[in-house]
Amino acid sequence: LMALLTARQRMGAAALILAASAILSRLMGLVRDKVISWQFGAGGEADLYFAAFVVPDIINYLLAGGFMSITIIPLLAARLREDEDDAWRFFSCVFFWMLAASLALTGAGMLWAEPLARLTAPGFSPEASARLAFFMRLILPAQVFFLSGACFTALLLLRRQFSVPALTPLIYNGCIIAAGLLLPLIPGAAGLFGAGGDMGMTGYCMGVTLGAGLGAFLLPLRAAAAGGLRLAPVWRHPLMGRFLLIALPLMLGQTVIMLDEQFLRVFGSLVGDGAVSLLNYGRRIAQVPVGLVGQAAAVASYPFLVRLLAEGETERFDKTLRAALAGSLGLIIPCALWMAAAAWPILGIIFQGGRFGPEETLAALPLTRLMLAPTPFWIIYMVLVRAYYAHGDTLTPALTGTAVTLVCLPLYPCVAVPRGAWAVAALSGLSVSVYVVWLLWIWARRHGAAAFDGLAALAARCLACSAPAAGAAWFMAELCRARVPLPPFLAACAALAASGAAFALVALPLARLFAPELLTMALRPLRERLRRNRGQDA
């Protein structure tokens, strides 16, 4: 029991570090999008900027860059215990092949940017497609830094050095904002990089590559080198076969989770001008609670799940997995319901202003609420898929996700696009939910349902406590919008404060009466961290 508690405490500390990073990163991402929406609104340059990420993101998926820690950590950890010198040869082999593959795919993307732009944004005009190709060429080199730097980040996570990986998204977003705002101020930059003397979003695109180079590559490289990185040009290693067997399903299995944002961009371009931007802004809001809750819990829990399985502790594995799922659901359900109720003031504060007017806010409102609905399934996926990967099973999530993708793909142009942006958003949420339910069913059949004991009842109690509170929050937000005689931004701030207070006043007493474990789970990591700090001070 003490060993399990110790593991949970370390996992809680790691989750706190990553959660703090996720909070700051999401805030910076929202600041970035606020600047973009203020300058460019919805449509035009903003549509092009968001669509320019489709091809670079797919390259990242094809090389499983986002899953580097999942694929390399188990193999590298085992090899370090057996033969440290050979472990470094294996790490070097993975790094140099990742570097070579990312250079090759990025080069191909830059060479064929024009046809790729027409393929990924079929609804854009020829002039817009040409501008999109230019943006893609600026953004594509970032993938070299992301993919090769992911190897160093995986090494740091294996060493349980969470601080540097936590800084990566902050530096990335900071560079995008700085380059977007400062580059147009440089004399002659508009004539050199702009279209017709107008920089547009060129600076933001250049900031993507700059931020990736500094935050995703140079910083992890320096931290890894300080801890004793041993890198040599190695191109063959016996473990590469096993590494590819683990990584190949992630490379080939283009699941609805991976392609969700890209589908919104591709099919949003067919809906009409501004749809890509509005869908993107709505998704940004919906992904905030997912990033804050799910990403920290998933990344922090994975090394512990791997270790528990390696030690044959299946019962503790189930308890740790259940704790991660329960804690995540207990936070995401009230958070998502409140955000849906307060979507108008949230959109008004974050995006409205400049070229993003009240009409755009109202247009983004239903899209945001639709994309908040499946956030509990996003959270379950982010934690559960790590449990699959801890078992060395990358094939099941890839195959099931690809199957759902193939079923949903024709529904986008045939069913969703003719009905508008709201249908594209709804189909996105439905496909993610179906995929996650399928993964839950497969896990229960193969490994039993011990990790899910009590989760349905917990979610139901959480929903019962949060739904009335969300109704009160919505009422207060609408009351402020209709009755408070303030400028739009101040009215949105007042509505947000009133809705938050109304939600808390209703939800907290209900949770204390009917679901006290929700409050305990929400406060436990902070209490453990404070207790540990007091012990160190003493």
DOFI-688397 format. One line per 10 residues: number of its first residue (from 0); their letters; for each residue z, x, y of C-alpha. Coordinates in Angstrom, 3 decimals. Each point is the difference from the previous one (the first is absolute). Example, Ala and Ser with C-alpha at 12.3 -4.5 7.8 and 13.67 -1.06 7.14 Angstrom:
0> as> 7.800 12.300 -4.500 | -0.660 1.370 3.440 $
# end
This chain:
0> lmalltarqr> 0.000 0.000 0.000 | 0.872 2.820 2.426 | -3.326 1.686 -0.722 | -1.831 -3.228 0.784 | 1.962 -0.443 3.240 | -0.734 3.590 1.004 | -3.698 -0.501 -0.643 | 0.075 -3.197 2.025 | 1.747 1.764 2.869 | -2.572 2.803 0.053 $
10> mgaaalilaa> -2.762 -2.578 -0.224 | 1.637 -1.914 2.838 | 0.154 3.131 2.163 | -3.653 0.759 -0.692 | -0.886 -3.598 0.739 | 1.876 0.172 3.309 | -1.942 3.100 1.078 | -3.312 -1.545 -0.981 | 0.970 -3.369 1.468 | 0.830 1.643 3.328 $
20> sailsrlmgl> -3.379 1.731 -0.091 | -1.715 -3.252 -0.940 | 1.688 -1.828 2.893 | -1.038 2.640 2.531 | -3.473 0.263 -1.495 | -0.535 -3.751 0.084 | 1.260 -0.126 3.563 | -2.386 2.780 0.983 | -2.795 -1.761 -1.857 | 0.726 -3.161 1.937 $
30> vrdkviswqf> 0.060 1.980 3.261 | -3.367 1.477 -0.971 | -1.429 -3.443 -0.715 | 1.545 -1.340 3.208 | -1.834 2.670 1.994 | -3.229 -0.751 -1.862 | 0.303 -3.761 0.456 | 0.851 0.444 3.692 | -3.020 2.231 0.610 | -2.547 -1.617 -2.311 $
40> gaggeadlyf> 1.309 -3.440 -1.023 | -1.542 -1.552 -3.122 | -3.622 0.777 -0.759 | -2.423 2.667 1.162 | 1.470 3.508 -0.156 | 3.169 -1.201 -1.741 | -2.034 -1.546 -2.832 | -1.924 3.259 -0.371 | 3.147 2.113 -0.052 | 1.668 -2.024 -2.741 $
50> aafvvpdiin> -3.220 -0.218 -2.039 | -0.409 3.781 0.215 | 2.900 0.438 -2.449 | -1.677 -1.790 -2.913 | -1.900 2.996 -1.422 | 2.747 2.599 0.671 | 2.598 -2.232 -1.644 | -2.203 -0.549 -3.052 | -0.413 3.783 -0.350 | 3.781 0.272 0.053 $
60> yllaggfmsi> 0.242 -2.655 -2.717 | -2.707 1.665 -2.107 | 2.006 3.233 -0.088 | 3.312 -1.853 -0.432 | 1.382 1.801 3.049 | 2.630 -2.625 0.641 | 1.259 0.411 -3.571 | 0.116 3.789 -0.118 | 3.780 0.037 -0.348 | -0.235 -2.465 -2.883 $
70> tiipllaarl> -2.598 1.986 -1.908 | 1.272 3.534 0.530 | 3.805 -0.333 0.182 | 0.676 -0.765 -3.714 | -2.306 2.772 -1.250 | 1.125 2.582 2.548 | 3.693 -0.806 -0.501 | -0.259 0.478 -3.766 | -1.988 3.209 0.375 | 2.454 1.471 2.527 $
80> rededdawrf> 2.798 -0.445 -2.542 | -2.018 1.759 -2.708 | -1.978 2.753 1.768 | 0.168 0.379 3.785 | -2.897 2.456 0.269 | -2.310 -2.279 -1.944 | 1.196 -2.993 2.032 | -1.232 1.692 3.182 | -3.351 0.709 -1.649 | -0.283 -3.696 -0.847 $
90> fscvffwmla> 0.934 -0.996 3.559 | -2.591 2.418 1.413 | -2.680 -1.405 -2.300 | 0.697 -3.555 1.145 | 0.017 1.030 3.668 | -3.279 1.902 -0.035 | -1.836 -2.694 -1.947 | 1.328 -2.638 2.400 | -1.116 2.114 2.942 | -3.478 0.481 -1.466 $
100> aslaltgagm> -0.446 -3.667 -0.915 | 1.170 -1.225 3.407 | -2.354 2.403 1.777 | -2.924 -1.159 -2.138 | 0.614 -3.744 0.463 | 0.759 0.350 3.694 | -3.168 2.026 0.521 | -2.040 -2.625 -1.834 | 1.558 -2.761 2.084 | -0.842 1.778 3.237 $
110> lwaeplarlt> -3.556 0.674 -1.167 | -0.660 -3.634 -0.941 | 2.120 -1.613 2.699 | -2.789 -2.261 1.306 | -0.810 -1.814 -3.276 | 3.705 -0.163 -0.858 | 0.703 -1.621 3.366 | -2.616 -2.688 -0.672 | 1.402 -0.562 -3.502 | 3.670 -0.283 0.975 $
120> apgfspeasa> -0.531 -2.119 3.134 | -3.029 -2.180 -0.772 | 0.733 -2.383 2.860 | -0.339 2.617 2.761 | -3.113 0.460 2.150 | -2.150 3.175 -0.382 | 1.498 1.434 3.196 | 3.518 -0.684 -1.217 | -0.818 1.527 -3.402 | -1.170 3.207 1.676 $
130> rlaffmrlil> 3.233 0.189 2.000 | 1.974 -0.733 -3.172 | -1.708 2.930 -1.766 | 1.055 2.274 2.871 | 3.611 -1.164 -0.321 | -0.099 0.517 -3.763 | -1.131 3.614 0.435 | 2.973 0.640 2.267 | 2.510 -1.570 -2.398 | -1.319 1.221 -3.360 $
140> paqvfflsga> 1.289 3.626 0.255 | 3.538 -1.370 0.097 | -0.292 -0.740 -3.713 | -0.240 3.715 -0.805 | 3.396 0.489 1.623 | 1.501 -3.130 -1.544 | -1.163 0.744 -3.534 | 0.746 3.715 -0.149 | 3.234 -0.447 1.956 | 1.135 -2.651 -2.487 $
150> cftallllrr> 0.537 2.803 -2.520 | 2.548 1.678 2.284 | 1.673 -3.341 0.735 | 0.362 -0.663 -3.739 | 1.649 3.402 -0.391 | 2.468 -0.807 2.770 | 0.840 -3.372 -1.562 | 0.577 1.718 -3.333 | 2.447 2.312 1.751 | 1.585 -3.103 1.593 $
160> qfsvpaltpl> -0.891 1.285 3.442 | -0.690 -3.340 1.671 | 0.238 1.013 3.650 | -3.429 1.617 0.377 | -1.915 -2.790 -1.805 | 1.881 -2.403 2.267 | -1.405 1.784 3.077 | -3.635 -0.158 -1.142 | -0.810 -3.566 1.158 | 1.807 0.579 3.291 $
170> iyngciiaag> -2.132 3.017 0.856 | -3.137 -1.806 -1.181 | 0.537 -3.056 2.204 | 1.170 2.128 2.911 | -3.199 2.048 -0.054 | -2.179 -3.139 -0.069 | 1.769 -1.444 3.037 | 0.000 3.311 1.905 | -3.657 0.784 -0.683 | -1.114 -3.531 0.829 $
180> lllplipgaa> 1.793 0.020 3.346 | -0.428 3.630 1.068 | -3.492 0.963 -1.149 | -1.770 -2.281 2.524 | 1.950 1.792 2.764 | -1.614 3.366 -0.819 | -2.865 0.702 2.422 | -3.367 -0.275 -1.701 | 1.386 -1.530 -3.216 | -1.612 -3.389 0.603 $
190> glfgaggdmg> -3.420 1.573 0.440 | 0.428 2.132 -3.109 | 1.540 -2.524 -2.416 | -0.557 -3.404 1.575 | -2.760 -2.535 -0.347 | -1.734 -0.408 3.331 | 2.786 1.910 1.725 | 2.717 -2.257 -1.444 | 2.455 1.591 -2.457 | 0.913 -3.320 -1.535 $
200> mtgycmgvtl> 2.078 0.630 -3.116 | -1.353 3.483 -0.632 | 3.325 1.624 0.892 | 1.905 -2.168 -2.474 | -2.429 0.978 -2.771 | 0.411 3.682 0.797 | 3.768 -0.482 0.010 | -0.166 -1.249 -3.597 | -1.322 3.337 -1.238 | 2.302 1.987 2.273 $
210> gaglgafllp> 3.053 -1.945 -1.195 | -0.979 0.402 -3.643 | -0.473 3.737 0.429 | 3.355 0.538 1.690 | 2.189 -2.590 -1.720 | -1.472 -0.369 -3.483 | -1.085 3.590 -0.613 | 1.493 2.725 2.203 | 3.575 -1.322 0.143 | 0.367 -0.582 -3.794 $
220> lraaaagglr> -1.727 3.339 -0.654 | 2.486 1.821 2.199 | 2.982 -1.776 -1.580 | -1.294 0.685 -3.514 | -0.606 3.667 0.864 | 3.530 0.319 1.398 | 1.341 -1.246 -3.343 | -1.965 2.527 -2.029 | -3.545 -1.328 -0.376 | -2.126 2.126 -2.336 $
230> lapvwrhplm> -3.685 -0.799 0.415 | -2.922 1.895 -1.541 | -3.668 -0.915 -0.620 | 0.192 -1.495 -3.495 | -2.753 -2.252 -1.349 | 0.998 -0.485 -3.648 | 3.260 -1.058 -1.582 | 0.853 -1.766 -3.282 | 1.989 -2.723 1.803 | -2.986 -1.065 2.110 $
240> grfllialpl> -1.193 -2.189 -2.852 | 3.266 -1.945 -0.043 | 0.042 -0.128 3.788 | -3.475 -1.548 0.038 | 0.949 -2.505 -2.710 | 2.845 -1.193 2.226 | -2.010 0.115 3.228 | -3.322 -1.348 -1.282 | 1.092 -3.656 -0.219 | 1.294 0.282 3.575 $
250> mlgqtvimld> -3.316 1.495 1.093 | -2.225 -2.519 -1.748 | 2.195 -3.082 0.208 | -0.709 -1.427 3.436 | 2.681 -2.687 0.054 | 0.439 -2.871 2.423 | 2.993 1.841 1.451 | -2.108 3.027 0.867 | -3.001 -1.941 1.259 | 1.848 -2.815 1.755 $
260> eqflrvfgsl> -0.277 1.506 3.481 | -3.591 1.072 -0.622 | -0.995 -3.528 -1.065 | 1.469 -1.350 3.226 | -2.141 2.450 1.955 | -3.225 -0.380 -1.978 | 0.016 -3.785 -0.248 | 1.599 -0.404 3.402 | -3.160 1.553 1.459 | -1.935 -2.968 -1.425 $
270> vgdgavslln> 2.281 -2.595 1.597 | -0.797 0.876 3.594 | 0.863 2.234 2.929 | 3.716 0.734 0.209 | 0.838 -1.090 -3.555 | 0.456 3.569 -1.273 | 2.433 0.767 2.825 | 1.931 -3.281 -0.295 | 0.366 0.376 -3.764 | 1.099 3.589 0.496 $
280> ygrriaqvpv> 2.587 -0.925 2.651 | 1.381 -2.770 -2.204 | 0.184 2.316 -2.980 | 1.761 2.652 2.048 | 2.777 -2.471 0.780 | 0.221 -1.209 -3.600 | 0.171 3.535 -1.394 | 2.918 1.022 2.222 | 2.689 -1.482 -2.293 | -1.931 1.238 -3.057 $
290> glvgqaaava> 0.005 3.531 1.365 | 3.612 -0.109 1.127 | 1.410 -1.416 -3.220 | -2.429 0.640 -2.821 | -1.328 3.460 0.760 | 3.435 1.558 0.407 | 1.383 -1.645 -3.152 | -3.062 0.847 -2.088 | -0.383 3.639 1.030 | 3.721 0.712 -0.186 $
300> sypflvrlla> 0.495 -1.666 -3.392 | -2.931 1.632 -1.797 | 1.483 3.484 -0.641 | 3.183 -1.608 -1.357 | -1.950 -2.349 -2.273 | -1.968 2.953 -1.393 | 3.191 1.957 -0.669 | 1.732 -2.938 -1.709 | -2.941 -0.499 -2.345 | -0.179 3.736 -0.732 $
310> egeterfdkt> 3.667 -0.134 -0.995 | -0.543 -3.094 -2.171 | 2.241 -2.158 2.184 | -1.975 -3.226 -0.325 | 2.958 -2.242 0.848 | 0.721 1.914 3.193 | -3.738 -0.047 0.729 | 0.018 -3.815 -0.133 | 3.116 -0.179 2.199 | -1.501 2.352 2.580 $
320> lraalagslg> -3.286 -1.908 0.010 | 1.824 -3.308 0.360 | 2.128 1.381 2.841 | -3.133 1.142 1.864 | -1.740 -3.358 -0.543 | 3.050 -2.087 0.910 | 0.752 1.978 3.139 | -3.614 -0.154 1.136 | -0.369 -3.737 -0.614 | 3.334 -0.730 1.643 $
330> liipcalwma> -1.261 1.621 3.187 | -3.680 -0.953 0.049 | 0.328 -3.776 -0.480 | 2.170 -0.704 3.084 | -1.899 2.592 2.000 | -3.402 -1.520 -0.825 | 1.177 -3.563 0.666 | 1.465 0.921 3.369 | -3.137 1.917 0.981 | -2.172 -2.950 -0.967 $
340> aaawpilgii> 2.169 -2.320 2.109 | -0.044 2.438 2.914 | -3.637 1.053 -0.383 | -0.974 -1.237 3.467 | 2.550 2.086 1.965 | -0.559 3.006 -2.286 | -3.750 -0.069 0.636 | 0.589 -0.661 3.678 | 2.294 2.998 0.413 | -1.945 2.458 -2.136 $
350> fqggrfgpee> -3.618 -0.817 0.735 | -0.445 -2.419 2.890 | -0.993 1.622 3.277 | -3.014 1.675 1.530 | -3.109 -1.083 -1.894 | 2.089 -1.754 -2.683 | 0.682 -3.355 1.601 | 1.829 -3.201 -1.023 | -3.118 -1.253 -1.814 | 0.014 3.067 -2.264 $
360> tlaalpltrl> 3.729 -0.448 -0.622 | -0.509 -3.598 -1.127 | -2.972 1.055 -2.159 | 2.089 2.681 -1.728 | 2.991 -2.344 -0.537 | -1.138 -1.809 -3.195 | -1.433 3.220 -1.426 | 3.333 1.749 0.421 | 1.919 -2.819 -1.668 | -2.430 -0.142 -2.902 $
370> mlaptpfwii> 0.339 3.724 -0.590 | 3.806 -0.129 0.178 | 0.127 -2.511 -2.861 | -0.729 2.480 -2.852 | 2.271 2.785 1.297 | 2.593 -0.507 -2.805 | -2.782 0.665 -2.508 | -0.975 3.143 1.898 | 3.604 1.194 -0.272 | 0.186 -0.739 -3.730 $
380> ymvlvrayya> -3.262 1.862 -0.535 | 1.103 3.112 1.869 | 3.139 0.334 -2.115 | -1.342 -1.270 -3.329 | -3.107 2.157 -0.008 | 2.248 3.086 0.272 | 1.758 -1.177 -3.148 | -3.361 -0.163 -1.777 | -0.841 3.488 1.231 | 3.401 1.331 -1.053 $
390> hgdtltpalt> -0.958 -1.082 -3.527 | -3.223 1.977 0.404 | -1.992 -3.239 0.066 | -2.552 0.112 2.793 | -2.601 -1.866 -2.022 | 1.584 -3.469 -0.045 | 0.364 -0.416 3.792 | -3.503 1.401 0.504 | -1.708 -2.235 -2.579 | 1.776 -3.199 1.002 $
400> gtavtlvclp> -0.518 0.694 3.682 | -3.675 0.752 -0.511 | -0.412 -3.220 -1.982 | 1.554 -2.044 2.817 | -2.211 1.843 2.503 | -3.162 -0.856 -1.931 | 1.014 -3.668 -0.188 | 0.849 -0.239 3.703 | -2.870 2.072 1.363 | -2.682 -2.734 -0.179 $
410> lypcvavprg> 2.465 -2.550 1.394 | 0.148 1.805 3.351 | -3.661 -0.513 1.026 | -0.457 -3.298 -1.856 | 3.265 -1.820 0.788 | 1.988 1.820 2.699 | -2.593 1.248 2.516 | -1.613 -3.430 0.615 | 3.441 -1.443 0.803 | 1.033 2.704 2.437 $
420> awavaalsgl> 2.560 2.744 0.432 | 2.926 -2.146 -1.189 | -1.647 -0.432 -3.419 | -0.573 3.766 -0.284 | 3.709 0.546 0.705 | 1.046 -2.723 -2.466 | -2.186 1.374 -2.792 | 1.429 3.463 0.621 | 3.562 -1.270 -0.476 | -0.897 -2.082 -3.043 $
430> svsvyvvwll> -1.703 2.896 -1.779 | 2.969 2.327 0.564 | 2.443 -2.647 -1.269 | -2.010 -0.675 -3.167 | -0.233 3.720 -0.717 | 3.752 0.567 0.330 | 0.899 -3.019 -2.144 | -2.305 1.342 -2.708 | 1.694 3.428 0.152 | 3.431 -1.644 -0.311 $
440> wiwarrhgaa> -1.130 -1.943 -3.058 | -1.410 3.116 -1.684 | 3.183 1.985 0.691 | 2.214 -2.729 -1.450 | -2.090 -0.124 -3.189 | 0.015 3.769 -0.492 | 3.397 1.124 1.260 | 2.051 -3.174 0.091 | 1.278 -1.945 2.962 | 3.345 1.793 0.439 $
450> afdglaalaa> -1.132 1.527 3.302 | -0.745 -3.496 1.326 | 3.268 -1.691 -1.017 | 1.226 -2.218 2.800 | -2.823 0.908 2.410 | -1.531 -3.491 0.017 | 3.388 -1.575 0.749 | 0.669 2.598 2.672 | -3.362 -0.678 1.645 | 0.639 -3.758 -0.136 $
460> rclacsapaa> 3.426 0.364 1.657 | -1.471 2.320 2.599 | -2.777 -2.506 0.709 | 2.499 -2.867 0.213 | 2.082 1.913 2.560 | -2.984 1.218 2.005 | -2.246 -3.081 0.148 | 2.343 -2.116 2.185 | 0.589 3.048 2.174 | -3.748 0.487 0.384 $
470> gaawfmaelc> -0.329 -3.636 1.072 | 2.641 0.527 2.672 | -1.703 3.222 1.123 | -3.385 -1.727 0.266 | 1.508 -2.850 2.029 | 1.621 2.393 2.470 | -3.197 2.051 0.364 | -2.075 -3.108 0.711 | 2.653 -1.327 2.384 | -0.090 3.225 1.990 $
480> rarvplppfl> -3.790 -0.004 0.094 | -0.076 -3.548 1.325 | 3.017 -0.007 2.337 | 0.772 3.533 1.236 | -1.719 0.587 3.395 | -0.527 3.755 -0.326 | -3.024 2.320 -0.060 | -1.595 0.195 -3.481 | 1.612 3.287 -1.063 | 3.485 -0.993 1.131 $
490> aacaalaasg> -0.408 -3.446 -1.538 | -0.944 1.636 -3.309 | 3.050 2.274 0.216 | 2.252 -2.992 0.665 | -1.566 -1.919 -2.885 | 0.429 2.961 -2.352 | 3.660 0.415 0.936 | 0.685 -3.722 -0.315 | -1.759 -0.299 -3.349 | 1.809 3.063 -1.358 $
500> aafalvalpl> 3.367 -1.349 1.101 | -0.742 -3.430 -1.472 | -1.073 1.558 -3.305 | 3.138 2.128 -0.233 | 2.342 -2.860 0.952 | -1.398 -2.170 -2.782 | -0.801 2.598 -2.691 | 3.161 2.106 0.048 | 2.496 -2.828 -0.655 | -2.245 -1.394 -2.732 $
510> arlfapellt> -0.333 3.423 -1.611 | 3.739 0.560 0.185 | 0.621 -3.308 -1.788 | -2.811 -0.113 -2.569 | -1.340 3.565 -0.376 | 2.618 2.590 1.044 | -1.731 2.644 -2.108 | -2.871 -0.012 2.494 | 2.306 1.235 2.753 | 1.557 2.540 -2.367 $
520> malrplrerl> -3.375 1.416 -1.004 | -1.170 0.186 3.603 | 3.081 1.951 1.118 | 0.643 2.155 -3.104 | -2.355 2.933 0.800 | 1.392 0.313 3.514 | 3.593 -0.163 -1.207 | -0.651 2.644 -2.666 | -1.610 2.270 2.561 | 2.911 -0.401 2.433 $
530> rrnrgqda> 2.534 0.580 -2.779 | -1.805 3.162 -1.093 | -0.134 1.287 3.572 | 3.746 -0.560 0.391 | 0.594 1.913 -3.209 | -2.084 2.936 1.222 | 1.839 0.034 3.351 | 3.334 0.016 -1.775 $
# end
